[in-house]
Amino acid sequence: MDNVTADIQNAPLPTAQTLRRRNHVAYQAWRFVALNVRFVTMIFKGDH
């Protein structure tokens, strides 16, 4: 278990900008729409 603890402690922390993006509702809504457009495009093209 010591290996797991050491790995967690050495993991990189998110930057301030990353944290802002995670908490920004408009940014998350935009990403949600963009992802859904990609899904719909893939479904209509039949490349799945």
C-alpha positions, 0 to 999 in steps of 0.5 A: 500500500505504500506504493499507492500512497506515494503515487497519489502524493506525487500526482500533479495538481490541476492548475488554477485555470483548470480548476476555473474551467471545471467550475465555470457553468458556461464552459461546461455547457459549451463542452456538453453541446460540443460533445453531443454534436460530435456524437450525433455527427458520428451516428449520422455518418455511420462511422461508429 
